[in-house]
Amino acid sequence: MNKGYDLLRQEGLLRLGRKSGAVVRRDAGSGPPDPAWARDWTGRLRTLLAEAAAQGMPATDIVGECEAALSDFAFPAAVAEAWNGSGSPP
């Protein structure tokens, strides 16, 4: 359990304190992510997309899988409205 908390703390999602315990630092309504985190995430995303393309998955199927995955998450109202205006999830 401690390892899980430590990983979440390292990613900036939890703040661990002796008195307060584990407190969530970020959620979907916390505003834009840290630019360094966004760059790292983009690199990981590109790796996954490259794997799908290398396996011969059509771009339309890749996008469909991404949209299906996004639909499983809850987004703040402002983000949901922006996506719905573009005709895409969440």
C-alpha distances in whole Angstrom, upper triangle without the diagonal:
4,5,5,6,9,10,11,12,14,16,17,15,14,15,13,16,16,18,17,13,12,15,16,18,20,21,24,26,25,28,28,26,26,29,27,24,27,28,25,25,28,28,25,27,30,29,28,31,33,31,33,36,36,36,39,37,39,39,39,37,34,35,35,31,30,32,30,27,27,29,25,24,25,27,29,32,34,32,33,36,37,36,38,41,40,40,37,33,31
4,5,5,6,9,10,10,12,14,15,14,12,13,11,13,14,16,16,12,11,14,15,17,19,21,24,26,25,27,28,25,25,27,25,23,26,27,24,24,28,28,25,27,30,29,29,32,34,32,34,37,37,37,40,38,41,40,40,38,35,36,36,33,31,33,32,28,29,30,27,26,27,28,29,33,34,33,34,37,37,36,39,42,41,41,38,35,32
4,5,5,6,9,10,10,12,14,14,13,14,12,15,16,19,18,15,13,16,16,18,19,20,23,26,24,27,26,23,23,25,23,20,23,25,21,21,25,24,22,24,27,26,25,29,30,29,30,34,34,34,37,35,38,37,38,35,33,33,34,30,29,31,30,26,27,29,26,25,26,27,29,33,34,32,33,36,36,35,38,40,40,40,36,33,31
4,5,5,6,9,10,11,13,11,10,13,12,15,17,19,18,14,11,14,13,15,16,17,20,23,21,24,24,21,21,24,22,19,21,23,20,19,23,23,20,22,25,24,23,27,28,27,29,32,32,32,35,33,35,34,35,33,30,31,31,27,26,28,27,23,24,25,22,21,22,24,25,29,30,28,29,33,33,32,34,37,36,36,33,30,27
4,5,5,6,9,10,11,9,7,9,8,12,13,16,14,11,8,10,11,12,14,16,19,21,19,22,23,20,20,23,21,18,21,23,20,20,24,24,22,24,27,26,26,29,31,30,31,34,35,35,37,35,38,36,37,35,32,32,32,29,27,29,28,24,25,26,23,21,22,23,24,28,29,28,29,32,32,32,34,37,36,37,33,30,28
4,5,5,6,9,10,10,8,9,9,12,14,17,15,12,10,12,13,13,15,17,20,22,20,23,23,19,19,22,19,17,20,22,19,19,23,23,21,23,26,25,25,28,30,29,31,34,34,34,37,36,38,36,37,35,32,33,33,30,28,30,30,26,26,28,26,23,24,25,26,30,31,29,31,34,34,33,36,38,37,38,34,32,29
4,5,5,6,9,9,9,11,11,15,17,20,18,15,12,14,13,13,14,16,18,21,19,21,21,17,17,19,17,14,17,19,16,16,19,19,17,19,22,21,21,25,26,25,27,30,30,31,33,32,34,33,34,32,29,29,30,27,25,27,27,23,23,25,23,21,22,23,24,28,29,27,28,32,31,30,33,35,35,35,31,29,27
4,5,5,6,5,6,9,10,14,16,18,16,13,10,11,9,10,10,12,15,17,16,18,18,15,15,18,16,13,16,18,16,15,19,19,17,19,23,22,22,25,27,26,27,30,31,31,34,32,34,32,33,31,28,28,29,26,24,25,25,21,21,23,21,18,19,20,21,25,25,23,25,29,28,27,30,33,32,33,29,26,24
4,5,5,6,5,6,7,11,14,16,14,12,9,10,9,9,11,13,16,18,16,18,18,15,15,18,16,14,17,19,17,17,20,21,19,22,25,24,24,27,29,29,30,33,34,34,37,35,37,35,36,34,31,31,32,29,27,28,28,24,24,26,24,21,22,22,22,26,27,25,27,30,30,29,32,34,34,35,32,29,27
4,5,8,8,9,10,14,17,19,18,15,13,13,12,11,12,15,18,20,17,19,18,14,13,16,13,11,15,16,14,14,18,18,17,19,22,22,22,25,27,27,28,31,32,32,35,33,35,33,35,33,30,30,31,28,26,28,28,24,24,27,25,22,23,23,24,28,28,26,28,31,30,30,33,35,34,35,32,29,27
4,6,8,10,12,16,19,21,19,17,14,13,11,10,10,12,14,17,14,16,15,11,11,13,11,8,12,13,11,11,15,16,14,16,19,19,20,22,24,24,26,28,29,30,32,31,32,30,31,30,27,26,28,25,22,24,25,21,20,23,22,19,20,19,21,24,24,22,24,27,26,26,29,31,30,31,28,25,24
4,6,7,10,14,17,19,16,15,12,11,9,7,7,10,13,15,12,14,13,10,10,13,12,9,13,15,13,13,17,18,17,19,22,22,23,25,27,27,29,31,32,33,35,33,35,32,33,32,29,28,30,27,24,26,26,23,21,24,22,19,19,19,19,23,23,21,24,26,26,26,29,30,30,31,28,26,24
4,7,10,13,17,18,15,13,10,9,6,5,5,8,11,13,11,13,13,11,12,15,14,12,14,17,15,14,18,19,18,19,23,23,23,25,27,28,28,31,32,33,35,33,34,32,32,31,28,27,28,26,23,24,24,21,19,22,20,16,16,16,17,21,21,19,21,25,24,24,27,29,29,30,27,24,22
4,6,10,13,14,11,10,6,5,5,5,7,10,14,15,13,16,16,14,15,18,17,15,18,20,19,18,22,23,21,23,26,26,26,28,31,31,32,34,36,36,38,36,37,35,36,34,31,31,31,29,26,27,27,24,23,24,22,19,19,19,19,23,24,22,24,27,27,27,30,32,32,33,30,27,25
4,7,10,11,9,8,6,5,6,6,10,13,16,17,14,17,18,16,16,19,19,17,20,22,21,21,24,25,24,26,29,29,29,32,34,34,35,38,39,39,42,40,41,39,39,38,35,34,35,33,30,31,31,27,26,28,26,23,22,22,22,25,26,25,27,30,30,30,33,35,35,36,33,30,28
4,7,9,7,6,5,6,9,10,13,16,20,20,18,21,22,20,19,23,22,20,23,25,23,23,27,28,27,28,32,31,31,34,36,36,37,40,41,41,44,42,43,41,42,40,37,37,38,35,32,33,33,30,29,30,28,25,25,25,25,28,29,28,30,33,33,33,36,38,38,39,36,33,31
4,6,5,5,6,8,11,12,16,19,22,22,20,23,24,22,22,25,24,23,26,28,27,27,31,31,30,32,35,35,35,38,40,40,41,44,45,45,47,45,47,45,46,44,41,40,41,38,36,37,37,33,32,34,31,28,27,28,27,31,31,31,33,36,36,36,39,41,41,42,39,36,34
4,6,6,9,11,15,16,19,22,26,26,24,27,28,26,26,29,28,26,30,32,30,30,34,35,33,35,38,38,38,41,43,42,44,47,47,48,50,48,50,48,49,47,44,44,44,41,39,40,40,36,35,37,34,31,30,31,30,34,35,34,36,39,39,40,42,44,45,46,43,40,37
4,6,9,11,15,16,19,22,26,25,23,27,28,27,27,30,30,28,31,34,32,32,36,37,35,37,40,40,40,43,45,44,46,48,49,50,52,50,51,49,50,48,45,45,45,42,40,41,40,37,36,37,34,31,30,30,30,33,34,34,36,38,39,40,42,44,45,46,43,40,37
4,7,7,11,13,16,18,22,22,20,23,25,24,24,28,28,26,28,31,30,29,33,34,33,34,38,38,37,40,42,42,43,46,47,47,49,47,48,46,47,45,42,41,42,39,37,37,37,33,32,33,31,28,26,27,26,29,30,30,32,35,35,36,38,40,41,42,39,36,33
4,6,10,12,16,18,21,22,20,23,25,23,24,27,27,24,27,30,28,28,31,32,31,32,36,35,35,38,40,39,40,43,44,44,47,44,46,44,45,43,40,39,40,37,35,35,35,31,30,32,29,26,25,26,26,29,30,30,32,34,35,35,37,40,40,41,38,35,32
4,7,9,12,14,18,19,17,20,22,20,21,24,24,21,24,26,25,24,28,29,27,28,32,32,31,34,36,36,37,40,41,41,43,41,42,40,41,39,36,36,36,33,31,32,31,28,27,28,25,23,22,23,23,26,27,27,28,31,32,32,34,36,37,37,34,31,29
4,6,9,11,15,15,14,17,19,18,19,22,22,20,22,25,24,23,26,28,26,27,31,31,31,33,36,35,36,39,40,41,43,40,41,39,39,38,35,34,34,32,30,30,30,26,25,26,24,21,20,20,19,23,24,24,25,28,29,29,31,33,34,35,32,29,26
4,6,8,11,12,11,14,16,15,16,20,20,17,19,22,21,20,23,25,23,24,28,28,27,30,32,32,33,36,37,37,39,37,38,36,36,34,32,31,31,29,26,26,26,23,21,23,20,17,16,16,16,20,21,20,22,25,25,25,28,30,30,31,28,25,23
4,7,11,11,8,11,13,12,13,16,17,14,17,20,19,18,21,23,22,23,26,27,27,29,32,32,33,35,37,37,39,37,38,35,35,34,31,30,31,29,26,26,27,23,22,23,22,18,17,16,16,19,20,19,21,24,24,24,27,29,29,30,28,25,22
4,7,8,5,8,10,9,11,14,15,13,14,17,17,16,19,21,20,20,24,25,24,26,29,29,30,32,34,35,36,33,34,32,32,31,28,27,27,25,22,23,23,20,18,20,19,15,14,13,13,16,16,15,18,20,20,21,23,25,26,27,24,21,19
4,5,5,8,10,10,13,16,17,14,15,18,18,16,19,21,20,20,23,24,23,25,28,28,28,31,33,33,35,32,32,30,29,29,26,24,25,23,20,20,20,17,15,17,15,12,10,9,9,13,14,13,14,17,18,18,20,22,23,24,21,18,16
4,6,7,9,9,13,16,17,14,14,18,18,15,17,20,19,18,22,24,22,23,27,27,27,29,32,32,33,30,30,27,27,26,24,22,22,21,18,17,18,15,13,14,13,10,8,6,6,10,10,9,11,14,14,14,16,19,19,20,17,15,12
4,6,9,10,14,16,19,16,16,20,20,18,20,23,23,22,25,27,26,26,30,31,30,32,35,35,36,33,33,30,29,29,27,24,25,24,21,20,21,19,16,17,16,13,10,8,6,9,9,9,11,13,14,15,17,19,20,21,19,17,14
4,7,8,11,14,16,14,14,18,19,17,19,22,22,21,24,26,26,27,30,31,31,33,35,36,37,34,34,31,31,31,28,26,27,26,22,22,23,21,18,19,19,15,13,11,9,12,12,12,14,16,16,17,20,21,22,24,22,19,17
4,7,9,12,15,13,13,16,18,16,17,21,21,20,23,25,25,26,29,30,30,32,34,35,36,33,33,30,30,30,27,25,26,25,22,21,23,21,18,20,20,16,14,11,10,12,11,10,14,15,14,16,19,19,20,22,20,18,17
4,7,8,11,10,9,13,14,13,14,17,18,17,20,22,22,23,26,27,27,29,31,33,33,31,31,27,28,28,25,23,25,24,20,20,22,20,17,20,20,17,16,13,12,14,12,11,14,16,14,15,19,19,19,22,19,18,17
4,6,8,7,6,10,11,10,12,15,15,15,18,20,20,21,24,25,26,27,29,31,32,30,30,27,28,28,24,23,25,23,20,20,22,20,17,20,20,17,16,14,14,17,16,14,17,19,17,18,21,22,21,23,21,19,18
4,6,5,6,9,10,11,12,15,16,16,18,20,21,22,24,26,27,28,30,32,33,31,32,29,30,30,26,25,27,26,22,23,25,23,20,23,23,20,20,18,18,21,19,17,20,22,20,21,25,25,25,27,24,23,22
4,5,5,6,9,10,10,12,14,15,16,19,20,21,22,25,26,27,28,30,32,30,30,27,29,29,25,24,27,26,22,23,26,23,21,24,25,22,22,20,20,23,20,18,22,23,21,21,25,25,24,26,24,23,22
4,5,5,6,9,10,11,13,14,16,17,19,20,21,23,25,26,27,29,31,30,30,27,29,29,25,25,28,26,23,25,27,24,22,26,25,23,24,22,22,25,23,21,24,26,24,24,28,28,27,29,26,25,24
4,5,5,6,9,10,11,12,14,16,17,18,20,21,23,24,26,27,29,27,28,26,27,27,23,23,25,23,20,22,23,20,19,22,22,19,20,19,20,23,22,19,22,24,22,22,25,27,25,27,24,22,21
4,5,5,6,9,10,10,12,14,15,16,18,20,21,22,24,26,27,25,26,23,24,24,21,20,22,21,17,19,21,19,17,20,21,18,19,17,18,21,20,17,20,22,19,19,23,24,22,24,21,20,19
4,5,5,6,9,10,11,13,15,15,17,19,20,21,22,25,26,25,25,22,25,25,21,20,23,22,19,21,23,21,19,23,23,21,23,21,22,25,23,20,23,25,22,22,25,26,24,26,23,22,22
4,5,5,6,9,10,11,13,14,16,17,19,20,21,23,25,24,25,23,25,24,20,21,23,21,18,21,23,20,19,23,23,21,22,21,23,26,25,22,24,26,24,23,27,28,26,27,24,23,22
4,5,5,6,9,10,11,12,14,15,17,18,20,21,23,21,22,20,22,21,17,17,20,18,15,17,19,16,15,19,19,17,19,18,20,23,22,19,21,23,21,20,23,25,23,24,21,19,19
4,5,5,6,9,10,10,12,14,15,16,18,20,21,20,20,18,20,20,16,16,19,17,14,17,19,16,16,19,20,19,21,19,21,24,22,19,21,23,21,19,23,24,21,23,19,19,19
4,5,5,6,9,10,11,13,15,15,16,19,20,19,20,18,21,20,17,17,20,18,16,19,21,18,18,22,22,21,23,22,25,27,26,23,24,27,24,23,26,27,25,26,23,22,22
4,5,5,6,9,10,11,13,14,15,17,19,18,19,18,20,19,15,16,19,16,14,17,19,16,16,20,20,19,22,21,24,27,26,22,24,27,24,22,26,27,25,25,22,21,21
4,5,5,6,9,10,11,12,14,16,17,15,16,14,16,16,12,12,15,13,11,14,16,13,14,17,18,17,20,19,22,24,24,20,21,24,22,19,23,24,21,22,18,18,18
4,5,5,6,9,10,10,12,14,15,14,15,13,16,16,12,13,16,15,13,16,18,16,17,20,21,20,23,22,25,27,26,23,24,26,24,21,24,26,23,23,20,20,21
4,5,5,6,9,10,10,12,14,14,16,15,17,16,13,15,17,15,14,18,19,17,18,22,22,22,25,24,27,30,29,25,26,29,27,24,27,29,26,26,23,22,23
4,5,5,6,9,10,11,13,12,14,13,15,13,10,12,14,12,11,15,16,14,15,19,19,19,22,22,26,28,28,24,24,27,25,23,25,27,24,24,21,20,20
4,5,5,6,9,10,11,9,11,9,12,11,8,10,12,11,10,14,15,14,15,18,19,20,23,23,26,28,27,23,24,26,24,21,24,25,22,22,19,19,20
4,5,5,6,9,10,10,12,11,14,13,10,13,16,14,14,17,19,17,19,22,23,23,27,26,29,31,31,27,27,30,27,25,27,29,25,25,22,22,23
4,5,5,6,9,9,12,12,15,13,11,14,16,14,14,18,18,17,19,22,22,23,27,27,30,32,32,28,29,31,29,26,29,30,27,27,23,23,24
4,5,5,7,5,8,9,11,9,7,11,12,11,11,15,15,15,17,20,20,22,25,26,29,31,31,27,27,29,27,24,26,28,25,24,21,21,22
4,5,5,5,7,7,11,10,8,11,14,13,14,17,18,18,20,22,23,24,28,28,31,33,32,28,28,30,28,25,27,29,25,24,22,22,24
4,5,7,10,11,14,13,12,15,17,16,17,20,21,20,22,25,26,27,31,31,34,36,35,32,32,34,32,29,31,32,29,28,25,26,27
4,6,9,11,14,12,11,15,16,14,16,19,19,19,22,24,25,26,30,31,34,36,36,32,32,34,32,29,31,33,29,28,25,25,27
4,6,9,12,10,10,14,15,14,16,19,19,20,22,24,25,27,30,31,34,36,36,32,31,33,32,28,30,31,28,27,24,25,26
4,6,8,6,7,10,11,11,13,15,16,16,19,20,22,24,27,28,31,32,32,29,28,30,28,25,26,28,25,23,21,21,23
4,5,5,6,9,10,11,13,14,15,17,19,20,22,24,27,27,31,32,31,28,27,28,27,23,24,26,22,21,19,20,22
4,5,5,6,8,10,11,12,14,15,16,18,20,22,25,25,28,29,28,24,24,25,23,20,22,23,19,18,16,17,19
4,5,5,6,9,10,10,12,14,15,16,19,21,23,24,27,27,27,23,22,24,22,18,19,21,17,15,14,15,17
4,5,5,6,9,10,10,12,14,15,17,19,22,23,26,27,27,24,22,24,23,19,20,22,19,17,15,15,17
4,5,5,6,9,10,11,12,14,16,18,21,21,25,26,26,22,21,23,22,18,20,22,18,17,14,14,16
4,5,5,6,9,10,10,12,15,16,19,19,22,23,22,19,18,20,18,15,16,18,15,13,11,11,13
4,5,5,6,9,10,11,13,15,18,18,22,22,23,19,18,20,19,15,16,18,15,13,10,10,13
4,5,5,6,9,10,11,13,17,18,21,23,23,20,18,21,20,16,18,20,18,16,13,12,13
4,5,5,6,9,10,11,15,15,19,20,20,16,16,18,17,14,15,18,15,14,11,9,11
4,5,5,6,9,10,13,13,17,18,18,15,13,15,15,11,12,15,13,11,7,6,8
4,5,5,7,10,13,14,18,19,20,17,15,17,17,14,14,18,16,14,10,8,9
4,5,6,7,11,13,16,18,19,16,15,18,18,14,16,19,17,16,12,9,9
4,5,6,8,9,13,15,15,12,11,14,14,11,13,16,14,13,10,7,6
4,6,8,9,13,14,15,13,10,14,14,11,12,15,15,13,10,6,5
4,7,10,13,15,17,14,13,16,17,14,15,19,18,16,13,10,8
4,6,10,12,14,12,11,14,15,13,14,18,18,17,13,10,7
4,7,9,12,10,9,12,14,12,13,17,17,17,14,10,8
4,6,8,6,6,10,11,10,12,14,15,15,13,10,7
4,6,5,6,9,10,11,12,14,16,17,15,12,10
4,5,5,6,9,10,10,12,14,15,14,12,10
4,5,5,6,9,10,11,13,15,14,13,11
4,5,5,6,9,10,11,13,11,10,8
4,5,5,6,9,10,11,9,7,6
4,5,5,6,9,10,10,9,9
4,6,5,7,9,9,9,9
4,5,5,6,5,6,6
4,5,5,6,6,7
4,6,8,10,11
4,6,9,10
4,7,9
4,7
3
